[in-house]
């Protein structure tokens, strides 16, 4: 009964390629997020969606495009991958945006390696 | 922008010892969350705090939301080997639209 799932777990690809990471939550939450964790383990939010609407876009390059086909899914598509994109990407979800409804539940992460 | 200062960066302790870590900020937060991340996994929520001065326990874990709303601490009592991992504080402020700011983490190592 995985609450927040991501695929793939590992992704190794060449510079310049386009790749996607999928995320699904079965918690019935309205809000989903994408985070990037760098090699020093620093977690930084990239995007958040509430009811399929983009809420936060934290100065992420245009090469990153989130897509939310429905409330349970938030996929991350990355164009023209660069070496600096190598990181672990986490999807998360919460019931809502604010206060006690913003307890965020994280997926297991996708380790992206760009060669 | 908003920043959280988390300390210590790492801790090496003996099994059975108590542990304390904290986060401070120059800004006021209205929510503090404490997460633990095991290797190869996503962060898991340990404790959530919503009111200034609130003290909350979860088993051997105790966390407090500082009165000034600019700090929080997490204590772990009688540590065991499975406490090993990285602990993160995260805060949310009014108007942040769900944006959580994470501290840089405290890496805990427990020697059996």
Backbone of each chain as ProteinMPNN parsed JSONL, in Angstrom:
{"seq_chain_A": "XXXXXXXXXXXXXXXXXXXXXXXXXXXXXXXXXXXXXXXXXXXXXXXXXXXXXXXXXXXXXXXXXXXXXXXXXXXXXXXXXXXXXXXXXXXXXXXXXXXXXXXXXXXXXXXXXXX", "coords_chain_A": {"N_chain_A": [[0.844, -1.206, 0.0], [1.578, 1.438, -1.084], [1.989, 4.846, -0.411], [2.932, 7.261, -1.644], [4.284, 6.986, -4.708], [7.035, 6.588, -6.947], [8.402, 6.461, -10.225], [11.091, 6.082, -12.56], [13.12, 4.311, -10.064], [15.831, 4.6, -10.323], [17.691, 6.467, -12.696], [19.642, 6.705, -15.398], [21.304, 8.609, -17.738], [22.244, 10.251, -20.833], [23.778, 13.436, -21.344], [21.79, 16.029, -22.7], [19.643, 14.487, -23.394], [16.05, 13.834, -23.154], [13.922, 13.241, -20.436], [11.499, 11.59, -18.295], [9.94, 11.577, -15.073], [7.749, 9.765, -13.086], [5.01, 10.264, -10.822], [2.813, 9.148, -8.334], [0.104, 9.381, -6.068], [-1.822, 7.782, -3.568], [-3.341, 8.793, -1.574], [-5.433, 10.467, -1.629], [-4.908, 13.151, -1.599], [-4.85, 16.743, -2.197], [-2.726, 18.264, -2.989], [0.43, 18.306, -4.55], [3.995, 17.856, -4.87], [7.286, 18.598, -6.15], [10.592, 17.96, -5.248], [14.109, 18.697, -5.14], [17.008, 17.007, -4.239], [20.239, 17.66, -3.435], [23.744, 16.685, -3.759], [24.724, 17.199, -1.279], [22.675, 16.644, 0.318], [20.767, 18.589, 0.586], [17.477, 19.685, 0.596], [15.27, 21.023, -1.706], [12.426, 22.808, -2.691], [10.807, 22.468, -5.826], [8.463, 22.584, -7.45], [4.941, 23.062, -6.827], [1.672, 21.725, -6.916], [-1.758, 22.342, -6.717], [-4.799, 20.85, -6.662], [-4.44, 20.25, -9.388], [-3.469, 22.659, -10.309], [-0.791, 24.856, -10.946], [1.115, 26.065, -8.3], [3.514, 26.818, -6.98], [6.572, 27.733, -8.39], [9.731, 27.412, -8.191], [11.94, 29.19, -9.333], [12.935, 27.418, -11.259], [14.677, 26.029, -14.028], [13.37, 26.412, -17.38], [13.529, 24.06, -18.683], [12.539, 22.113, -17.112], [9.463, 20.658, -16.726], [6.552, 20.299, -15.097], [3.743, 18.085, -15.047], [0.358, 17.6, -14.503], [-1.897, 15.318, -14.805], [-4.102, 14.506, -13.389], [-5.434, 14.785, -10.011], [-4.095, 12.875, -8.577], [-1.684, 12.404, -9.724], [1.548, 13.62, -10.539], [3.762, 14.409, -12.805], [7.177, 14.709, -13.846], [8.858, 16.274, -16.33], [11.882, 16.486, -18.055], [13.791, 18.372, -20.164], [16.571, 18.331, -22.461], [18.809, 17.423, -20.808], [21.247, 18.256, -18.309], [24.553, 18.095, -16.839], [24.463, 19.119, -14.254], [21.944, 18.525, -13.448], [21.918, 16.162, -12.205], [20.87, 14.44, -9.423], [18.832, 13.607, -6.543], [15.435, 13.222, -6.946], [12.474, 14.049, -5.39], [9.104, 13.276, -5.0], [6.205, 14.553, -3.417], [3.267, 14.682, -1.327], [0.418, 16.412, 0.037], [-2.434, 16.991, 2.12], [-3.542, 19.512, 1.808], [-2.581, 22.963, 1.232], [-1.971, 24.464, 3.523], [-1.071, 25.004, 6.971], [-1.97, 22.483, 9.292], [-2.781, 20.789, 7.334], [-0.76, 20.606, 5.653], [1.068, 18.582, 6.04], [3.556, 16.901, 4.666], [3.984, 14.087, 2.634], [6.426, 11.935, 1.513], [7.701, 10.466, -1.513], [9.767, 7.608, -2.509], [11.905, 8.556, -3.919], [13.84, 9.426, -6.871], [16.782, 8.638, -8.311], [18.665, 10.51, -10.321], [21.087, 10.366, -12.76], [23.22, 12.082, -14.777], [25.202, 11.671, -17.526]], "CA_chain_A": [[0.0, 0.0, 0.0], [2.477, 2.583, -1.162], [1.218, 6.08, -0.39], [3.457, 8.078, -2.725], [5.216, 6.145, -5.46], [7.745, 7.243, -8.047], [9.137, 5.594, -11.145], [11.835, 4.939, -12.014], [13.913, 4.537, -8.854], [17.123, 5.066, -10.824], [17.64, 6.905, -14.086], [20.968, 7.095, -15.887], [21.082, 9.052, -19.106], [23.275, 11.105, -21.4], [23.513, 14.876, -21.486], [21.043, 16.407, -23.886], [18.425, 13.682, -23.545], [14.82, 14.221, -22.461], [13.44, 12.132, -19.607], [10.363, 11.877, -17.414], [9.774, 10.844, -13.819], [6.316, 9.733, -12.775], [4.662, 10.222, -9.409], [1.4, 8.891, -8.058], [-0.242, 9.241, -4.645], [-3.141, 7.169, -3.368], [-3.806, 9.291, -0.277], [-6.555, 11.38, -1.822], [-4.462, 14.518, -1.331], [-5.086, 17.737, -3.242], [-1.509, 19.007, -3.318], [1.616, 17.49, -4.829], [5.223, 18.651, -4.934], [8.557, 18.026, -6.565], [11.774, 18.479, -4.573], [15.413, 18.235, -5.598], [17.993, 16.854, -3.16], [21.568, 17.651, -4.053], [24.708, 15.725, -3.216], [24.923, 17.51, 0.142], [21.412, 16.268, 0.981], [19.899, 19.734, 0.773], [16.186, 19.513, -0.054], [14.714, 22.301, -2.121], [11.212, 22.635, -3.456], [10.84, 22.913, -7.223], [7.105, 22.909, -7.885], [3.802, 22.469, -6.142], [0.389, 21.777, -7.621], [-2.929, 22.163, -5.878], [-5.927, 20.56, -7.544], [-3.92, 20.283, -10.765], [-3.063, 24.004, -10.689], [0.561, 25.193, -10.497], [1.124, 27.057, -7.225], [4.889, 27.272, -6.751], [7.627, 27.388, -9.332], [10.85, 28.08, -7.523], [13.055, 29.549, -10.232], [13.463, 26.216, -11.894], [14.821, 26.267, -15.474], [12.239, 26.031, -18.23], [13.711, 22.676, -19.159], [11.751, 21.266, -16.229], [8.044, 20.959, -16.876], [5.665, 19.374, -14.404], [2.442, 17.886, -15.681], [-0.552, 16.948, -13.575], [-3.086, 14.894, -15.549], [-5.2, 14.476, -12.414], [-4.941, 15.145, -8.677], [-3.285, 11.797, -8.009], [-0.433, 12.259, -10.475], [2.335, 14.797, -10.918], [4.946, 13.908, -13.484], [8.211, 15.723, -14.088], [9.555, 16.056, -17.597], [13.096, 17.304, -18.131], [14.37, 18.441, -21.513], [17.985, 18.715, -22.641], [19.436, 17.197, -19.497], [22.605, 18.766, -18.083], [25.267, 17.399, -15.763], [24.021, 19.66, -12.967], [20.624, 18.006, -13.086], [22.106, 14.938, -11.425], [20.387, 14.651, -8.052], [17.688, 12.754, -6.225], [14.204, 13.989, -7.054], [11.422, 13.498, -4.548], [7.73, 13.716, -5.11], [5.526, 14.553, -2.12], [1.879, 15.144, -1.399], [-0.208, 16.794, 1.293], [-3.883, 17.129, 1.987], [-3.784, 20.853, 1.284], [-1.393, 23.804, 1.25], [-1.707, 25.279, 4.691], [-1.19, 24.538, 8.345], [-1.873, 21.048, 9.571], [-3.067, 20.015, 6.136], [0.442, 20.6, 4.836], [2.017, 17.536, 6.408], [3.918, 16.376, 3.36], [4.42, 12.694, 2.599], [7.385, 11.845, 0.424], [7.964, 9.225, -2.225], [11.08, 7.018, -2.236], [12.957, 9.272, -4.643], [14.403, 8.957, -8.138], [18.169, 9.112, -8.434], [18.982, 10.828, -11.721], [22.51, 10.56, -13.058], [23.422, 12.547, -16.15], [26.605, 11.424, -17.887]], "C_chain_A": [[0.867, 1.24, 0.0], [1.68, 3.865, -1.254], [1.621, 7.009, -1.531], [4.509, 7.229, -3.445], [5.812, 6.935, -6.617], [8.374, 6.183, -8.929], [9.864, 6.452, -12.173], [12.544, 5.291, -10.708], [15.296, 5.094, -9.225], [16.988, 5.413, -12.303], [19.026, 7.404, -14.477], [20.824, 7.431, -17.356], [22.205, 9.98, -19.551], [22.817, 12.555, -21.405], [22.746, 15.128, -22.767], [19.763, 15.615, -24.098], [17.25, 14.32, -22.808], [14.325, 13.013, -21.678], [12.264, 12.589, -18.751], [10.426, 11.018, -16.164], [8.298, 10.919, -13.461], [6.102, 9.651, -11.267], [3.163, 10.016, -9.271], [1.2, 8.816, -6.55], [-1.662, 8.698, -4.532], [-3.747, 7.599, -2.037], [-5.026, 10.196, -0.415], [-6.2, 12.839, -1.568], [-4.717, 15.438, -2.521], [-3.808, 18.378, -3.752], [-0.337, 18.051, -3.507], [2.799, 18.389, -5.108], [6.331, 17.862, -5.62], [9.675, 18.753, -5.83], [13.023, 17.927, -5.257], [16.328, 18.148, -4.384], [19.373, 16.72, -3.773], [22.498, 16.692, -3.316], [25.007, 15.984, -1.744], [23.652, 17.28, 0.95], [20.485, 17.447, 1.231], [18.635, 19.555, -0.061], [15.605, 20.867, -0.422], [13.484, 22.068, -2.986], [11.4, 23.164, -4.87], [9.466, 23.426, -7.645], [6.099, 22.415, -6.85], [2.554, 22.691, -6.984], [-0.715, 21.553, -6.606], [-4.134, 21.988, -6.782], [-5.571, 20.772, -9.016], [-3.476, 21.669, -11.219], [-1.681, 24.312, -10.109], [0.499, 26.311, -9.464], [2.509, 27.666, -7.059], [5.762, 26.816, -7.903], [8.851, 28.14, -8.847], [12.033, 28.257, -8.454], [13.747, 28.324, -10.798], [13.589, 26.483, -13.392], [13.62, 25.763, -16.267], [12.346, 24.619, -18.771], [12.909, 21.682, -18.317], [10.278, 21.641, -16.388], [7.221, 19.892, -16.159], [4.346, 19.258, -15.154], [1.56, 17.092, -14.72], [-1.817, 16.555, -14.313], [-4.318, 14.789, -14.662], [-4.593, 14.685, -11.032], [-3.998, 14.096, -8.094], [-1.917, 11.659, -8.672], [0.227, 13.609, -10.721], [3.646, 14.288, -11.499], [5.911, 15.056, -13.756], [8.946, 15.372, -15.372], [10.742, 17.016, -17.664], [13.655, 17.222, -19.545], [15.862, 18.768, -21.449], [18.767, 18.601, -21.336], [20.876, 17.682, -19.463], [23.228, 18.014, -16.907], [24.756, 17.834, -14.391], [22.635, 19.209, -12.55], [20.721, 16.724, -12.274], [21.784, 15.216, -9.97], [19.361, 13.563, -7.76], [16.455, 13.64, -6.224], [13.111, 13.276, -6.259], [10.091, 14.13, -4.898], [7.124, 13.663, -3.706], [4.085, 14.979, -2.32], [1.418, 15.545, -0.005], [-1.684, 17.024, 1.035], [-4.232, 18.472, 1.349], [-2.511, 21.659, 1.476], [-1.01, 24.303, 2.628], [-1.842, 24.511, 5.995], [-1.093, 23.033, 8.468], [-2.253, 20.198, 8.373], [-1.847, 19.941, 5.219], [1.486, 19.636, 5.367], [2.322, 16.772, 5.132], [4.478, 14.965, 3.492], [5.246, 12.508, 1.337], [7.409, 10.463, -0.217], [9.379, 8.744, -1.945], [12.222, 7.683, -2.994], [13.346, 8.606, -5.954], [15.801, 9.535, -8.249], [18.492, 9.274, -9.914], [20.474, 11.082, -11.857], [22.635, 10.926, -14.525], [24.908, 12.433, -16.475], [27.061, 12.326, -19.033]], "O_chain_A": [[0.886, 1.999, 0.969], [0.781, 3.973, -2.089], [0.775, 7.485, -2.288], [5.5, 6.812, -2.846], [5.178, 7.826, -7.182], [8.821, 5.142, -8.449], [9.314, 7.457, -12.623], [12.557, 6.452, -10.302], [15.848, 5.944, -8.527], [16.274, 4.75, -13.055], [19.513, 8.403, -13.948], [20.289, 6.641, -18.133], [23.013, 10.433, -18.74], [21.624, 12.851, -21.464], [23.02, 14.513, -23.798], [18.901, 16.012, -24.882], [17.417, 15.206, -21.97], [14.31, 11.895, -22.193], [12.057, 13.779, -18.515], [10.903, 9.883, -16.192], [7.679, 11.981, -13.52], [6.896, 9.056, -10.539], [2.36, 10.618, -9.984], [2.03, 8.253, -5.837], [-2.566, 9.084, -5.274], [-4.553, 6.882, -1.445], [-5.586, 10.64, 0.588], [-7.083, 13.668, -1.348], [-4.79, 15.005, -3.67], [-3.8, 18.972, -4.83], [-0.142, 17.117, -2.73], [2.64, 19.536, -5.528], [6.313, 16.632, -5.662], [9.714, 19.982, -5.785], [13.006, 16.855, -5.863], [16.418, 19.089, -3.595], [19.644, 15.79, -4.533], [22.096, 15.991, -2.387], [25.489, 15.097, -1.04], [23.562, 17.67, 2.114], [19.526, 17.333, 1.995], [18.703, 19.306, -1.265], [15.463, 21.749, 0.425], [13.497, 21.239, -3.896], [12.067, 24.176, -5.084], [9.325, 24.549, -8.13], [6.368, 21.478, -6.098], [2.408, 23.705, -7.666], [-0.616, 20.68, -5.743], [-4.455, 22.872, -7.576], [-6.317, 21.393, -9.773], [-3.139, 21.85, -12.389], [-1.426, 24.064, -8.93], [-0.086, 27.367, -9.708], [2.655, 28.887, -7.005], [5.7, 25.665, -8.334], [8.989, 29.344, -9.062], [13.021, 27.53, -8.353], [14.973, 28.22, -10.81], [12.7, 27.101, -13.978], [12.947, 24.812, -15.869], [11.368, 24.053, -19.259], [12.636, 20.562, -18.747], [9.899, 22.797, -16.205], [7.2, 18.73, -16.566], [3.895, 20.2, -15.805], [1.963, 16.054, -14.196], [-2.729, 17.372, -14.441], [-5.444, 14.964, -15.128], [-3.372, 14.755, -10.896], [-3.193, 14.402, -7.215], [-1.085, 10.873, -8.218], [-0.428, 14.595, -11.059], [4.519, 13.803, -10.779], [5.51, 16.213, -13.88], [9.57, 14.317, -15.484], [10.615, 18.203, -17.367], [13.952, 16.14, -20.05], [16.339, 19.397, -20.504], [19.315, 19.585, -20.837], [21.623, 17.548, -20.431], [22.537, 17.391, -16.101], [24.633, 17.017, -13.479], [22.198, 19.477, -11.431], [19.727, 16.254, -11.72], [22.357, 16.118, -9.359], [19.062, 12.719, -8.605], [16.434, 14.685, -5.575], [12.862, 12.083, -6.429], [9.972, 15.343, -5.067], [7.5, 12.812, -2.9], [3.727, 15.559, -3.345], [1.955, 15.08, 1.001], [-2.121, 17.224, -0.099], [-5.093, 18.559, 0.473], [-1.473, 21.106, 1.841], [0.169, 24.545, 2.883], [-2.589, 23.54, 6.116], [-0.252, 22.392, 7.839], [-2.058, 18.983, 8.404], [-1.881, 19.31, 4.162], [2.681, 19.854, 5.162], [1.461, 16.084, 4.584], [5.326, 14.688, 4.34], [4.825, 12.873, 0.24], [7.173, 9.444, 0.432], [10.12, 9.404, -1.216], [13.389, 7.396, -2.728], [13.204, 7.396, -6.126], [15.989, 10.751, -8.278], [18.579, 8.296, -10.657], [21.044, 11.913, -11.15], [22.211, 10.176, -15.404], [25.756, 13.013, -15.797], [28.213, 12.248, -19.46]]}, "seq_chain_B": "XXXXXXXXXXXXXXXXXXXXXXXXXXXXXXXXXXXXXXXXXXXXXXXXXXXXXXXXXXXXXXXXXXXXXXXXXXXXXXXXXXXXXXXXXXXXXXXXXXXXXXXXXXXXXXXX", "coords_chain_B": {"N_chain_B": [[15.816, 35.348, 1.136], [13.796, 32.886, 2.917], [15.431, 31.098, 5.507], [16.689, 28.247, 7.19], [18.605, 27.402, 9.976], [20.226, 24.626, 10.864], [21.425, 22.582, 13.464], [23.384, 20.155, 15.328], [25.584, 19.587, 12.453], [26.359, 16.971, 12.175], [26.347, 14.003, 14.192], [27.924, 11.769, 16.403], [27.213, 9.155, 18.333], [26.919, 7.068, 21.294], [25.088, 4.059, 21.61], [22.111, 4.289, 23.482], [22.531, 6.798, 24.493], [21.257, 10.161, 24.882], [19.954, 12.476, 22.459], [20.152, 15.682, 20.973], [18.948, 18.127, 18.771], [18.678, 21.141, 16.824], [16.803, 23.8, 15.237], [16.989, 27.038, 13.875], [15.733, 30.264, 12.951], [15.691, 33.414, 11.278], [13.311, 34.416, 10.702], [9.766, 34.344, 11.328], [7.96, 31.365, 11.788], [5.011, 29.412, 11.158], [4.55, 26.783, 11.301], [6.269, 23.88, 12.256], [8.057, 21.111, 11.174], [9.406, 17.881, 11.702], [11.525, 15.621, 10.121], [12.731, 12.337, 9.227], [15.281, 10.814, 7.352], [16.114, 7.843, 5.894], [18.872, 6.024, 4.428], [18.683, 5.991, 0.896], [15.965, 6.33, 0.874], [12.839, 8.207, 1.03], [12.173, 11.261, 2.925], [10.636, 10.846, 6.112], [7.869, 11.791, 7.989], [8.157, 12.778, 11.343], [7.37, 14.335, 13.6], [4.967, 16.923, 14.007], [4.466, 20.385, 14.509], [2.41, 23.043, 15.599], [1.789, 25.208, 17.178], [3.081, 27.992, 18.95], [5.331, 27.332, 21.549], [4.407, 24.79, 21.855], [4.817, 21.435, 22.899], [5.622, 18.307, 21.888], [5.401, 14.772, 21.865], [6.6, 11.689, 20.487], [6.815, 8.615, 21.004], [10.1, 7.862, 21.728], [10.873, 10.301, 20.911], [10.901, 13.829, 21.215], [9.668, 17.016, 20.548], [9.812, 20.573, 20.292], [8.117, 23.631, 19.687], [9.383, 26.725, 19.42], [8.873, 29.556, 21.608], [9.184, 32.058, 20.481], [8.632, 31.542, 17.902], [10.62, 31.159, 16.136], [12.279, 29.059, 16.301], [13.03, 25.558, 16.859], [13.346, 22.448, 18.559], [14.541, 19.047, 18.531], [14.503, 16.17, 20.425], [15.966, 13.019, 21.077], [15.573, 10.259, 22.986], [17.481, 7.796, 24.754], [18.992, 6.468, 22.58], [18.967, 4.182, 19.786], [20.363, 1.73, 17.502], [18.828, 1.835, 15.094], [18.072, 4.442, 14.914], [19.779, 5.772, 13.363], [20.427, 7.981, 10.685], [19.4, 10.774, 8.618], [18.246, 13.727, 9.974], [15.802, 16.129, 9.447], [14.711, 19.45, 9.883], [11.808, 21.33, 9.08], [10.107, 24.197, 7.954], [7.174, 26.237, 7.769], [5.739, 29.282, 6.686], [3.314, 31.972, 7.096], [1.424, 32.611, 4.247], [3.039, 31.265, 2.54], [2.103, 29.48, 0.764], [2.205, 26.7, 1.023], [4.864, 26.159, 0.755], [7.566, 24.521, 2.014], [10.398, 25.148, 3.938], [13.487, 23.633, 4.225], [15.829, 22.589, 6.718], [19.406, 21.966, 6.696], [19.924, 19.487, 7.588], [20.721, 16.946, 10.047], [23.065, 14.608, 10.519], [22.91, 11.533, 11.966], [24.784, 9.211, 13.705], [24.93, 6.105, 15.28], [26.597, 4.261, 17.624], [26.776, 0.882, 18.336]], "CA_chain_B": [[14.746, 34.386, 1.299], [13.723, 32.196, 4.196], [16.486, 30.12, 5.73], [16.729, 27.567, 8.474], [19.926, 26.961, 10.393], [20.068, 23.398, 11.636], [22.676, 22.118, 14.069], [24.658, 20.12, 14.617], [25.559, 19.0, 11.117], [26.447, 15.53, 12.352], [26.553, 13.565, 15.569], [28.329, 10.379, 16.579], [26.901, 8.886, 19.736], [26.854, 5.684, 21.728], [23.729, 3.561, 21.845], [21.628, 4.574, 24.832], [22.662, 8.221, 24.807], [20.209, 11.067, 24.402], [20.395, 13.325, 21.352], [19.376, 16.913, 20.809], [19.284, 18.928, 17.599], [17.742, 22.258, 16.766], [16.73, 24.659, 14.062], [16.657, 28.428, 14.15], [15.471, 31.08, 11.781], [15.544, 34.842, 11.563], [11.923, 34.733, 10.378], [8.748, 33.619, 12.089], [7.276, 30.273, 11.109], [3.786, 28.991, 11.855], [4.555, 25.315, 11.368], [7.571, 23.213, 12.233], [7.967, 19.661, 10.98], [10.672, 17.15, 11.798], [11.551, 14.441, 9.259], [13.923, 11.486, 9.234], [15.537, 10.18, 6.064], [17.026, 6.697, 5.873], [19.595, 5.948, 3.145], [17.933, 5.459, -0.236], [14.52, 6.486, 1.063], [12.371, 9.583, 1.154], [11.97, 11.697, 4.309], [9.417, 10.381, 6.779], [7.483, 12.746, 9.015], [8.238, 12.282, 12.724], [6.565, 15.173, 14.502], [4.5, 18.196, 13.452], [4.189, 21.376, 15.563], [1.62, 24.113, 14.991], [1.55, 26.349, 18.07], [4.243, 28.452, 19.701], [5.405, 26.736, 22.877], [3.914, 23.402, 21.836], [5.774, 20.361, 23.147], [4.961, 17.088, 21.409], [6.219, 13.563, 21.913], [6.248, 10.548, 19.649], [7.714, 7.573, 21.507], [11.312, 8.412, 22.347], [11.138, 11.615, 20.312], [10.187, 14.985, 21.744], [10.004, 18.232, 19.81], [9.145, 21.773, 20.775], [7.98, 24.819, 18.852], [9.846, 27.803, 20.279], [7.93, 30.624, 21.939], [9.366, 33.171, 19.543], [8.256, 30.981, 16.591], [11.781, 31.194, 15.25], [13.151, 27.93, 16.532], [12.456, 24.293, 17.286], [14.345, 21.415, 18.817], [14.123, 17.644, 18.544], [15.285, 15.315, 21.304], [15.773, 11.577, 20.992], [16.085, 9.679, 24.222], [17.924, 6.391, 24.742], [19.135, 6.15, 21.156], [19.186, 2.802, 19.367], [21.011, 1.736, 16.182], [17.923, 2.186, 13.982], [17.888, 5.9, 14.865], [20.728, 6.282, 12.371], [19.812, 8.593, 9.509], [19.507, 12.231, 8.565], [17.058, 14.367, 10.508], [15.585, 17.446, 8.868], [13.602, 20.297, 10.296], [11.193, 22.048, 7.955], [9.19, 25.204, 8.46], [6.278, 26.915, 6.833], [5.3, 30.574, 7.204], [2.065, 32.475, 6.531], [1.525, 33.105, 2.88], [4.037, 30.528, 1.77], [1.405, 28.614, -0.186], [2.626, 25.318, 1.144], [6.299, 26.012, 0.571], [8.334, 24.158, 3.201], [11.843, 25.383, 3.898], [14.163, 22.578, 4.964], [17.179, 22.753, 7.218], [20.387, 21.185, 5.944], [19.964, 18.125, 8.088], [21.666, 16.479, 11.062], [23.35, 13.196, 10.26], [23.102, 10.853, 13.238], [25.4, 7.875, 13.699], [24.818, 5.49, 16.601], [27.518, 3.137, 17.79], [26.166, -0.117, 19.233]], "C_chain_B": [[14.787, 33.727, 2.674], [14.854, 31.183, 4.302], [16.338, 29.507, 7.1], [18.144, 27.132, 8.764], [19.754, 25.766, 11.31], [21.413, 22.966, 12.185], [22.39, 21.021, 15.084], [24.513, 19.498, 13.241], [25.598, 17.485, 11.209], [26.724, 15.213, 13.816], [26.946, 12.093, 15.56], [28.13, 10.047, 18.048], [26.907, 7.39, 20.004], [25.385, 5.296, 21.921], [23.332, 3.824, 23.295], [21.717, 6.036, 25.224], [21.454, 8.996, 24.286], [20.81, 12.022, 23.368], [19.532, 14.578, 21.312], [19.863, 17.662, 19.584], [18.277, 20.068, 17.495], [17.836, 23.025, 15.464], [16.352, 26.06, 14.488], [16.47, 29.174, 12.844], [15.401, 32.534, 12.192], [14.102, 35.283, 11.307], [10.983, 33.894, 11.232], [8.118, 32.545, 11.22], [5.998, 29.918, 11.872], [3.629, 27.482, 11.915], [5.999, 24.84, 11.382], [7.323, 21.717, 12.087], [9.35, 19.064, 11.135], [10.544, 15.85, 11.01], [12.821, 13.642, 9.52], [14.05, 10.838, 7.856], [16.538, 9.052, 6.236], [17.706, 6.647, 4.513], [18.73, 5.335, 2.051], [16.429, 5.591, -0.127], [14.148, 7.964, 1.069], [12.216, 9.963, 2.618], [10.628, 11.209, 4.846], [9.11, 11.343, 7.918], [7.483, 12.101, 10.394], [7.26, 13.026, 13.624], [6.197, 16.454, 13.77], [4.09, 19.108, 14.606], [3.504, 22.568, 14.941], [1.442, 25.336, 15.875], [2.822, 26.695, 18.816], [4.191, 27.879, 21.107], [4.986, 25.275, 22.93], [5.057, 22.407, 22.032], [5.067, 19.057, 22.802], [5.92, 15.907, 21.45], [5.675, 12.501, 20.981], [7.213, 9.429, 20.027], [8.902, 8.199, 22.216], [11.663, 9.797, 21.804], [10.284, 12.694, 20.975], [10.629, 16.207, 20.949], [9.232, 19.401, 20.393], [9.189, 22.886, 19.745], [8.333, 26.0, 19.739], [8.822, 28.919, 20.447], [8.003, 31.774, 20.936], [8.93, 32.801, 18.127], [9.404, 31.017, 15.602], [12.709, 30.012, 15.474], [12.377, 26.699, 16.978], [13.585, 23.333, 17.61], [13.696, 20.037, 18.766], [15.066, 16.891, 19.47], [14.946, 13.86, 21.036], [16.366, 10.988, 22.259], [16.474, 8.223, 23.996], [18.072, 5.872, 23.315], [19.425, 4.668, 20.931], [19.76, 2.825, 17.946], [20.093, 2.15, 15.033], [17.574, 3.675, 13.959], [18.828, 6.545, 13.851], [19.986, 6.838, 11.157], [20.069, 10.088, 9.526], [18.178, 12.819, 9.028], [16.973, 15.783, 9.944], [14.481, 18.173, 9.628], [13.067, 20.967, 9.039], [10.176, 23.019, 8.538], [8.339, 25.803, 7.364], [5.842, 28.222, 7.478], [4.017, 30.998, 6.508], [2.298, 32.99, 5.125], [2.502, 32.341, 2.02], [3.419, 29.606, 0.745], [1.948, 27.186, -0.168], [4.116, 25.096, 1.018], [6.966, 25.699, 1.907], [9.795, 24.488, 2.96], [12.49, 24.324, 4.777], [15.492, 23.064, 5.511], [18.106, 21.825, 6.459], [20.615, 19.801, 6.508], [21.006, 17.898, 9.169], [21.846, 14.991, 10.835], [23.708, 12.519, 11.576], [23.692, 9.477, 13.017], [25.356, 7.339, 15.119], [25.703, 4.265, 16.659], [26.917, 2.131, 18.766], [27.033, -0.362, 20.472]], "O_chain_B": [[15.684, 33.977, 3.479], [15.196, 30.502, 3.334], [15.916, 30.164, 8.051], [18.814, 26.559, 7.905], [19.201, 25.884, 12.403], [22.419, 22.977, 11.475], [21.293, 20.954, 15.639], [23.464, 18.954, 12.898], [24.953, 16.792, 10.422], [27.256, 16.032, 14.566], [26.386, 11.284, 14.82], [28.811, 10.603, 18.91], [26.901, 6.567, 19.088], [24.56, 6.107, 22.342], [24.121, 3.609, 24.216], [21.062, 6.472, 26.17], [20.739, 8.554, 23.387], [22.001, 12.331, 23.397], [18.333, 14.532, 21.585], [21.068, 17.814, 19.385], [17.164, 19.975, 18.013], [18.8, 22.914, 14.706], [15.498, 26.249, 15.354], [16.97, 28.779, 11.791], [15.083, 32.844, 13.34], [13.721, 36.4, 11.657], [11.372, 32.864, 11.783], [7.783, 32.785, 10.061], [5.919, 30.105, 13.086], [2.683, 26.969, 12.512], [6.84, 25.327, 10.626], [6.49, 21.137, 12.784], [10.347, 19.671, 10.744], [9.599, 15.083, 11.193], [13.838, 14.175, 9.964], [13.068, 10.378, 7.274], [17.669, 9.272, 6.668], [17.169, 7.176, 3.539], [18.117, 4.287, 2.25], [15.694, 5.031, -0.94], [15.007, 8.845, 1.106], [12.134, 9.082, 3.474], [9.628, 11.166, 4.13], [9.987, 11.67, 8.716], [6.9, 11.037, 10.601], [6.437, 12.423, 14.312], [6.997, 17.005, 13.013], [3.45, 18.667, 15.561], [3.929, 23.065, 13.898], [1.0, 26.385, 15.404], [3.555, 25.812, 19.26], [3.159, 27.927, 21.776], [5.189, 24.602, 23.941], [6.116, 22.523, 21.415], [4.021, 18.747, 23.372], [7.097, 16.031, 21.112], [4.475, 12.419, 20.719], [8.292, 9.306, 19.447], [8.747, 8.961, 23.17], [12.661, 10.389, 22.216], [9.102, 12.491, 21.254], [11.82, 16.405, 20.708], [8.133, 19.234, 20.921], [10.175, 23.055, 19.027], [7.639, 26.252, 20.725], [8.017, 29.19, 19.555], [6.986, 32.379, 20.596], [8.869, 33.665, 17.252], [9.204, 30.919, 14.392], [13.8, 29.96, 14.907], [11.23, 26.787, 17.415], [14.656, 23.396, 17.007], [12.486, 19.884, 18.933], [16.286, 16.965, 19.318], [13.789, 13.511, 20.799], [17.54, 11.203, 22.56], [15.888, 7.518, 23.174], [17.366, 4.953, 22.899], [20.039, 3.998, 21.762], [19.652, 3.84, 17.257], [20.562, 2.769, 14.079], [16.85, 4.12, 13.068], [18.687, 7.723, 13.523], [19.033, 6.23, 10.669], [20.846, 10.598, 10.333], [17.117, 12.447, 8.528], [17.948, 16.533, 9.963], [13.453, 17.588, 9.969], [13.79, 21.145, 8.059], [9.473, 22.699, 9.497], [8.73, 25.866, 6.199], [5.602, 28.269, 8.684], [3.665, 30.457, 5.459], [3.257, 33.716, 4.861], [2.765, 32.732, 0.882], [4.132, 29.009, -0.062], [2.123, 26.557, -1.211], [4.589, 23.968, 1.157], [6.935, 26.517, 2.827], [10.359, 24.153, 1.919], [12.098, 24.134, 5.928], [16.196, 23.844, 4.869], [17.654, 20.995, 5.671], [21.408, 19.028, 5.971], [22.04, 18.565, 9.207], [20.898, 14.212, 10.946], [24.688, 12.885, 12.224], [23.169, 8.677, 12.24], [25.71, 8.048, 16.061], [25.575, 3.347, 15.848], [26.586, 2.486, 19.898], [26.672, -1.168, 21.328]]}, "name": "protein", "num_of_chains": 2, "seq": "XXXXXXXXXXXXXXXXXXXXXXXXXXXXXXXXXXXXXXXXXXXXXXXXXXXXXXXXXXXXXXXXXXXXXXXXXXXXXXXXXXXXXXXXXXXXXXXXXXXXXXXXXXXXXXXXXXXXXXXXXXXXXXXXXXXXXXXXXXXXXXXXXXXXXXXXXXXXXXXXXXXXXXXXXXXXXXXXXXXXXXXXXXXXXXXXXXXXXXXXXXXXXXXXXXXXXXXXXXXXXXXXXXX"}
